[in-house]
Amino acid sequence: MEKFDKLTAVAAPLPMVNVDTDMIIPARFLKTIKRTGLSEGLFYALRHDKDGNPKDFVLDRPAYKSAQILIVGDNFGCGSSREHAPWALLDAGIRCVIGPSFADIFHNNCFKNGILPIVLPQEEIDKLMEDAERGANATLTVDLESQTIEGPDGGRITFDIDPWKKHCLLNGLDDVGQTLNKAAEIDSFENTQKARQPWLYA
């Protein structure tokens, strides 16, 4: 998993509440277990009309083409538990999502895929949403180590994060990575067990 330490990037505003995982990526795009190519289906119904023609969706506007931060409304990522939702966001280049609240499973899936979800009070979100409306000038710096967000005018906001999840993101550790970090201890345990109970390995 790619590490997350400090990100300076354009922030895109998505001021909608209750954006569920089917809105993030509709079910018909879930026919793969690959994590690449999913950006094609990201927010598909918000980006296209019924005939498949593009709408004026925020991430398709020139000012936000390179956005890596998304400012969202309350209860983002609710609905089904599909992990494809953070996969699709990551495939589109989104590394940080900032909102007043997230659905629990989506929130945890973000951490497991190298996306930093930040929860802030609504008044802070309103300010960041206003900043994000500036388009390409809406550059934020998110510093995970210091747990701060610096706005385009130099204003600074602090955020809370679970210490273990912070450690995992800073070190690029998903569930597999955490296990591999214990490889020496696992090998030591297996060698000891083989010596004590060799018939288990015959």
C-alpha positions as CSV (number, residue, x, y, z in Angstrom):
1,M,0.0,0.0,0.0
2,E,1.3,3.5,-0.9
3,K,2.3,5.5,2.1
4,F,0.4,8.7,3.1
5,D,2.4,11.4,4.8
6,K,1.9,14.8,3.3
7,L,-0.3,15.8,0.4
8,T,-0.5,19.1,-1.4
9,A,-3.2,19.0,-4.0
10,V,-6.3,20.6,-5.5
11,A,-9.5,20.0,-3.4
12,A,-12.8,19.4,-5.2
13,P,-16.1,20.3,-3.5
14,L,-18.9,17.7,-3.5
15,P,-21.6,19.3,-1.2
16,M,-24.0,16.4,-1.2
17,V,-25.2,14.4,1.9
18,N,-25.7,10.7,2.1
19,V,-23.6,9.8,-0.9
20,D,-23.8,6.0,-0.8
21,T,-21.3,3.5,-2.3
22,D,-23.7,2.8,-5.2
23,M,-23.4,6.5,-6.1
24,I,-19.6,6.3,-5.7
25,I,-19.5,3.3,-8.1
26,P,-22.6,1.6,-9.4
27,A,-23.0,-2.2,-9.0
28,R,-22.6,-2.9,-12.8
29,F,-18.9,-1.8,-12.5
30,L,-18.2,-4.4,-9.8
31,K,-17.5,-7.3,-12.1
32,T,-13.8,-7.2,-11.4
33,I,-11.6,-7.8,-8.4
34,K,-8.8,-5.6,-10.0
35,R,-8.3,-2.3,-8.4
36,T,-7.5,-0.5,-11.6
37,G,-9.8,0.8,-14.3
38,L,-12.6,1.5,-11.8
39,S,-12.3,5.3,-12.2
40,E,-14.4,4.8,-15.3
41,G,-17.4,4.0,-13.1
42,L,-16.7,6.6,-10.4
43,F,-19.8,8.7,-9.7
44,Y,-21.1,7.5,-13.1
45,A,-24.7,8.5,-12.5
46,L,-23.6,12.0,-11.4
47,R,-21.3,12.4,-14.3
48,H,-23.6,11.1,-17.1
49,D,-27.2,11.5,-18.2
50,K,-29.4,8.6,-19.1
51,D,-27.9,8.4,-22.6
52,G,-24.4,8.3,-21.3
53,N,-23.6,11.9,-22.2
54,P,-21.3,13.8,-19.8
55,K,-22.9,16.2,-17.3
56,D,-21.0,19.1,-15.7
57,F,-19.7,17.0,-12.8
58,V,-17.1,18.7,-10.6
59,L,-14.3,16.2,-11.2
60,D,-14.7,16.6,-15.0
61,R,-14.2,20.4,-14.9
62,P,-10.7,21.5,-16.0
63,A,-10.0,23.2,-12.7
64,Y,-10.5,19.9,-10.8
65,K,-9.1,17.3,-13.3
66,S,-6.0,16.9,-11.0
67,A,-7.9,17.0,-7.7
68,Q,-6.6,14.5,-5.1
69,I,-8.7,15.8,-2.2
70,L,-12.5,15.6,-2.0
71,I,-14.6,17.8,0.4
72,V,-17.8,15.9,1.0
73,G,-21.1,16.2,2.8
74,D,-22.4,14.3,5.8
75,N,-22.6,10.5,5.9
76,F,-20.4,9.9,2.8
77,G,-19.9,6.3,1.8
78,C,-23.1,4.9,3.4
79,G,-24.9,1.9,1.8
80,S,-23.3,-1.4,0.9
81,S,-19.9,-2.4,2.2
82,R,-18.3,-2.6,-1.3
83,E,-14.6,-2.0,-1.1
84,H,-14.7,-1.0,-4.8
85,A,-15.8,2.4,-3.6
86,P,-12.4,3.4,-2.2
87,W,-10.7,1.5,-5.0
88,A,-12.5,3.7,-7.6
89,L,-11.6,6.9,-5.7
90,L,-8.0,5.8,-5.5
91,D,-7.9,4.8,-9.2
92,A,-9.1,8.4,-10.0
93,G,-6.3,9.8,-7.9
94,I,-8.2,10.8,-4.8
95,R,-5.9,10.3,-1.7
96,C,-7.9,12.2,0.9
97,V,-11.6,12.7,1.7
98,I,-12.7,15.3,4.2
99,G,-16.2,15.4,5.5
100,P,-18.4,15.8,8.7
101,S,-19.0,12.0,8.9
102,F,-18.4,8.8,7.0
103,A,-20.1,5.4,7.1
104,D,-18.1,3.1,9.3
105,I,-17.2,0.4,6.8
106,F,-16.3,2.9,4.1
107,H,-14.2,4.8,6.6
108,N,-12.2,1.7,7.5
109,N,-11.9,0.6,3.9
110,C,-10.2,3.9,3.1
111,F,-7.5,3.3,5.6
112,K,-6.9,-0.2,4.2
113,N,-6.4,1.3,0.8
114,G,-4.1,4.3,1.5
115,I,-6.8,7.0,1.5
116,L,-7.0,9.4,4.4
117,P,-10.6,10.1,5.5
118,I,-10.7,13.1,7.8
119,V,-13.7,14.0,10.0
120,L,-14.2,17.6,10.9
121,P,-17.0,19.7,12.4
122,Q,-19.5,21.1,9.9
123,E,-18.3,24.7,10.3
124,E,-14.8,23.6,9.3
125,I,-16.2,21.7,6.3
126,D,-18.2,24.7,5.3
127,K,-14.9,26.8,5.2
128,L,-13.0,24.1,3.2
129,M,-16.0,23.7,0.9
130,E,-15.9,27.5,0.3
131,D,-12.1,27.3,-0.4
132,A,-12.6,24.3,-2.8
133,E,-15.1,26.4,-4.8
134,R,-12.1,28.4,-6.0
135,G,-11.2,25.7,-8.5
136,A,-7.5,25.2,-9.3
137,N,-6.6,27.8,-6.7
138,A,-8.1,25.6,-4.0
139,T,-4.9,23.9,-3.0
140,L,-4.8,22.3,0.4
141,T,-1.9,20.7,2.2
142,V,-2.8,17.8,4.4
143,D,0.0,16.8,6.8
144,L,-0.7,13.5,8.5
145,E,2.3,13.6,10.8
146,S,1.3,17.0,12.3
147,Q,-2.5,16.2,11.8
148,T,-3.0,19.6,10.1
149,I,-4.7,21.0,7.0
150,E,-3.4,24.2,5.6
151,G,-5.7,26.2,3.4
152,P,-5.0,28.4,0.3
153,D,-4.9,31.4,2.6
154,G,-2.5,29.9,5.1
155,G,-5.2,29.1,7.7
156,R,-4.5,25.9,9.6
157,I,-7.0,23.3,10.9
158,T,-6.1,20.4,13.1
159,F,-7.8,17.0,13.0
160,D,-7.9,13.8,15.1
161,I,-7.1,10.4,13.9
162,D,-6.8,7.0,15.6
163,P,-3.0,6.5,16.4
164,W,-2.8,3.0,15.0
165,K,-4.5,4.0,11.7
166,K,-2.1,6.9,11.5
167,H,0.9,4.6,12.0
168,C,-0.4,2.3,9.2
169,L,-0.9,5.1,6.7
170,L,2.4,6.7,7.5
171,N,4.2,3.4,6.9
172,G,2.0,2.1,4.1
173,L,0.7,-0.9,6.0
174,D,-2.5,-2.6,5.0
175,D,-3.6,-5.9,6.6
176,V,-1.1,-7.9,4.5
177,G,1.7,-5.5,5.3
178,Q,1.0,-5.7,9.0
179,T,1.3,-9.5,8.8
180,L,4.5,-9.4,6.8
181,N,6.0,-7.1,9.4
182,K,5.7,-10.0,11.8
183,A,7.3,-12.5,9.4
184,A,10.4,-13.1,11.6
185,E,8.2,-13.8,14.6
186,I,5.9,-16.1,12.5
187,D,9.0,-18.0,11.2
188,S,10.4,-18.3,14.7
189,F,7.1,-19.7,16.0
190,E,6.9,-22.2,13.1
191,N,10.4,-23.4,13.7
192,T,9.8,-23.9,17.4
193,Q,6.6,-25.7,16.7
194,K,8.3,-27.9,14.1
195,A,10.9,-28.9,16.6
196,R,8.3,-29.7,19.3
197,Q,5.7,-31.3,17.1
198,P,7.5,-32.6,13.9
199,W,4.6,-35.0,13.1
200,L,2.4,-32.0,12.2
201,Y,4.7,-31.3,9.3
202,A,5.4,-34.9,8.1
